[in-house]
Amino acid sequence: MSAAEDNAALEAIVALTDKLTGLLARQARAFEQHRPQDAARELAEISRLTNIYRAASAHVRSTPQMVEAAPEVLRTRLLRATEAFDAVLQRQGRALGASKTVTEGLVKAIAEEIATKRGGGQAYGPGGARRIPATAITLNRQA
């Protein structure tokens, strides 16, 4: 590739990184505001862009001379975009972790309430030991 083509490819990666960073920041904000339904709206676009980013990053890693030969201004923009992307990934991870904790707590509370409501009958097993009836809960992993 020529230097101009390499620079154009790096410019495209910077633009892609900026767009992906913006989408992930909105998704993190949605989780922070306890609105996972808002985060789900852009999931397909985030997945699509993530796959493109993964391939572009692999290409840049395999050809370090591409970045080394780029103008200082472009290298700085690429570095700043990558730093912002890393920061938003950490933010999103924290937001998802908090959302997961809340969701697990809700599921546990609901399961306990169901078990309490269904616990009216007495079930005894061998030797007169009381058995707790099993309660099934179905989870939608896409939520």
Residue pairs with C-beta under 8 A, 6 or more apart in sequence:
1 9
1 66
3 69
6 66
6 69
6 70
7 70
7 71
7 74
9 56
9 59
9 66
10 60
10 66
10 67
10 70
10 74
10 78
11 74
12 56
13 53
13 56
13 57
13 60
13 78
13 81
14 74
14 77
14 78
14 81
16 49
16 52
16 53
16 56
17 53
17 78
17 81
17 82
17 84
17 85
18 81
18 84
19 49
20 46
20 49
20 50
20 53
20 85
21 81
21 84
21 85
21 88
23 42
23 45
23 46
23 49
24 46
24 85
24 88
24 89
24 92
25 88
25 91
25 92
26 38
26 39
26 42
27 39
27 42
27 43
27 46
27 92
28 88
28 91
28 92
28 94
28 95
28 96
29 95
30 36
30 37
30 38
30 39
31 39
31 92
31 95
31 96
31 98
31 99
32 95
32 98
34 99
34 102
36 99
36 143
59 66
60 66
60 67
67 75
67 78
70 78
107 137
107 139
110 137
111 135
111 137
114 135
114 137
115 132
115 133
115 135
118 133
118 135
119 132
119 133
121 133
122 130
123 130
123 131
123 132
123 133
124 130
124 131
125 131
